[in-house]
Amino acid sequence: MASRRRLIVVSNRGPVGYSRENSGERVARRGGGGLVTALRGLVSRHDVTWIASAISEEDHVVAAEGVIDETLDGEAAFRLRLVAHDEYEYDWHYNVVSNPTLWFLQHYLWDLKYEPQLDSGFENAWEHGYVRVNERFAQAVLDELESAPDAVVFFHDYHLYLAPRFVRDQAPNATLMHFVHIPW
């Protein structure tokens, strides 16, 4: 059997999301999107730490608890580190830069007769949203690399275009990969 490699998976959405039942019990539910399904094999065969955004209110509580042990579908064990973002920064990152701009540009859905309006509002969202969220992700990766410098870091998608550069600046020998889930 091949040895288990240490991997740090970094994505905007996490493999699980948290909520509270009416009884007050915390419930973990599988995260949305295809990334969790696509990476299930990695999680079951390697020592994975997954870094993702804290989205829900309960995710923010979990983020404050630090890195936790979790399982995917009750089987594949991994470590989870949720990154809490400022509400406005995350909104600018996700709802101004990532989805309505980068996603549309990369899927050739931008109406070419109307150029992107990269005005001061967009610049603010870029500097105070997209950049800051990517910096926060990079810091979480750097924190993990302190205890696992040999880990391979696997960034996912357009939400995190800047984070690998921020990591490289501080950890020049780290092994970094970035996969964009867009059919060019």
C-alpha positions as CSV (number, residue, x, y, z in Angstrom):
1,M,0.0,0.0,0.0
2,A,1.3,3.4,-0.9
3,S,2.1,5.8,1.9
4,R,-0.4,8.5,2.9
5,R,0.6,11.9,1.8
6,R,-0.2,15.1,3.7
7,L,-2.5,17.3,1.7
8,I,-3.9,20.7,2.4
9,V,-7.1,21.3,0.3
10,V,-8.2,24.9,0.0
11,S,-11.6,25.9,-1.4
12,N,-14.2,28.5,-0.8
13,R,-16.9,26.0,0.0
14,G,-16.2,23.3,2.6
15,P,-16.8,19.6,2.5
16,V,-19.3,20.1,5.4
17,G,-21.4,22.9,6.7
18,Y,-22.8,23.3,10.2
19,S,-26.2,24.3,11.7
20,R,-28.1,23.8,14.9
21,E,-31.2,21.6,15.3
22,N,-34.1,23.0,17.4
23,S,-32.8,20.8,20.2
24,G,-29.6,22.8,20.1
25,E,-27.5,19.9,18.8
26,R,-24.9,20.8,16.2
27,V,-25.4,19.1,12.8
28,A,-22.9,18.6,10.1
29,R,-24.2,18.3,6.5
30,R,-22.2,17.5,3.4
31,G,-21.2,20.6,1.6
32,G,-22.8,21.6,-1.7
33,G,-21.2,21.4,-5.1
34,G,-19.2,18.8,-7.0
35,L,-15.9,19.4,-5.4
36,V,-16.6,17.3,-2.4
37,T,-17.6,14.4,-4.5
38,A,-14.6,14.9,-6.8
39,L,-12.1,14.9,-3.9
40,R,-13.6,12.2,-1.8
41,G,-10.9,9.7,-3.0
42,L,-8.1,12.1,-1.9
43,V,-9.7,12.4,1.6
44,S,-10.0,8.6,2.0
45,R,-6.4,7.9,0.8
46,H,-4.4,10.7,2.3
47,D,-4.0,12.8,5.4
48,V,-6.0,15.8,4.5
49,T,-6.5,19.2,6.1
50,W,-9.3,21.0,4.3
51,I,-9.4,24.8,4.6
52,A,-12.7,26.5,3.6
53,S,-14.8,29.6,4.3
54,A,-17.1,29.7,7.3
55,I,-20.4,30.4,5.7
56,S,-23.2,29.8,8.2
57,E,-23.5,31.2,11.7
58,E,-22.6,27.8,13.1
59,D,-19.6,27.6,10.7
60,H,-18.3,30.7,12.4
61,V,-18.7,29.1,15.8
62,V,-16.7,26.1,14.5
63,A,-14.1,28.4,13.0
64,A,-13.5,29.9,16.5
65,E,-12.9,26.4,17.9
66,G,-9.9,26.0,15.6
67,V,-9.0,22.9,13.5
68,I,-11.4,20.0,14.2
69,D,-11.5,16.4,13.2
70,E,-14.4,15.6,10.8
71,T,-15.5,12.8,8.5
72,L,-16.9,12.8,5.0
73,D,-20.0,10.7,4.7
74,G,-19.2,9.2,8.1
75,E,-16.2,7.4,6.6
76,A,-13.2,9.4,5.3
77,A,-11.5,11.2,8.2
78,F,-9.9,14.6,7.7
79,R,-9.0,17.8,9.6
80,L,-11.2,20.8,8.9
81,R,-10.1,24.4,9.3
82,L,-12.9,27.0,8.7
83,V,-11.8,30.5,8.0
84,A,-14.1,33.3,9.3
85,H,-14.2,36.4,7.2
86,D,-15.6,39.8,7.8
87,E,-19.2,39.9,6.5
88,Y,-18.6,42.8,4.2
89,E,-15.2,41.6,2.9
90,Y,-16.7,38.2,2.1
91,D,-19.7,39.8,0.4
92,W,-17.4,41.9,-1.8
93,H,-15.1,38.9,-2.5
94,Y,-18.0,36.5,-3.4
95,N,-20.8,38.7,-4.7
96,V,-18.9,41.5,-6.5
97,V,-15.6,40.0,-7.7
98,S,-15.8,36.1,-7.8
99,N,-19.2,35.3,-9.1
100,P,-20.6,38.2,-11.1
101,T,-17.3,39.1,-12.6
102,L,-14.7,36.3,-12.7
103,W,-17.3,33.5,-13.2
104,F,-19.0,35.3,-16.1
105,L,-15.7,36.3,-17.8
106,Q,-14.3,32.8,-17.6
107,H,-17.5,31.2,-19.0
108,Y,-17.6,33.7,-21.9
109,L,-20.9,35.0,-20.7
110,W,-20.0,38.6,-20.5
111,D,-21.9,40.6,-23.0
112,L,-19.1,41.9,-25.1
113,K,-21.0,45.0,-26.2
114,Y,-21.0,46.1,-22.6
115,E,-17.5,46.3,-21.1
116,P,-17.1,45.3,-17.5
117,Q,-17.7,48.4,-15.3
118,L,-14.5,48.3,-13.2
119,D,-15.3,51.4,-11.3
120,S,-14.4,52.6,-7.8
121,G,-17.0,50.2,-6.3
122,F,-15.3,47.2,-8.0
123,E,-11.9,48.5,-7.0
124,N,-13.1,48.7,-3.4
125,A,-14.5,45.2,-3.6
126,W,-11.2,43.9,-5.0
127,E,-8.9,45.6,-2.5
128,H,-11.1,45.3,0.6
129,G,-12.8,42.0,-0.3
130,Y,-11.1,39.7,-2.8
131,V,-7.6,40.5,-1.7
132,R,-8.3,40.3,2.0
133,V,-10.2,37.0,1.8
134,N,-7.3,35.6,-0.2
135,E,-4.8,36.9,2.3
136,R,-6.8,35.2,5.1
137,F,-6.8,31.9,3.2
138,A,-3.1,32.2,2.6
139,Q,-2.5,32.8,6.3
140,A,-4.5,29.7,7.2
141,V,-2.3,27.7,4.8
142,L,0.9,29.1,6.2
143,D,-0.3,28.2,9.7
144,E,-0.8,24.6,8.5
145,L,2.5,24.5,6.7
146,E,4.3,25.3,10.0
147,S,3.4,21.9,11.4
148,A,3.4,20.1,8.0
149,P,6.0,21.7,5.7
150,D,6.1,18.7,3.4
151,A,2.3,18.9,2.7
152,V,1.1,19.5,-0.8
153,V,-1.3,22.5,-1.0
154,F,-4.1,22.1,-3.5
155,F,-6.0,25.4,-4.2
156,H,-9.4,25.3,-5.9
157,D,-11.1,27.6,-8.3
158,Y,-11.3,31.3,-9.1
159,H,-12.2,32.4,-5.6
160,L,-8.6,31.9,-4.7
161,Y,-6.5,33.2,-7.5
162,L,-4.3,35.4,-5.2
163,A,-3.8,33.0,-2.3
164,P,-1.0,30.9,-3.9
165,R,1.1,34.0,-4.5
166,F,0.7,35.1,-0.9
167,V,1.7,31.6,0.3
168,R,4.7,31.5,-2.1
169,D,6.0,34.8,-0.8
170,Q,6.2,33.4,2.7
171,A,7.0,29.7,1.9
172,P,9.0,29.7,-1.3
173,N,9.7,25.9,-1.1
174,A,6.1,24.8,-0.6
175,T,4.5,22.6,-3.2
176,L,1.5,24.4,-4.5
177,M,-1.1,23.5,-7.1
178,H,-4.1,25.4,-8.3
179,F,-7.0,23.8,-10.2
180,V,-9.6,25.9,-11.8
181,H,-12.9,24.0,-12.3
182,I,-13.9,25.8,-15.5
183,P,-13.9,24.1,-18.9
184,W,-11.9,26.6,-21.0
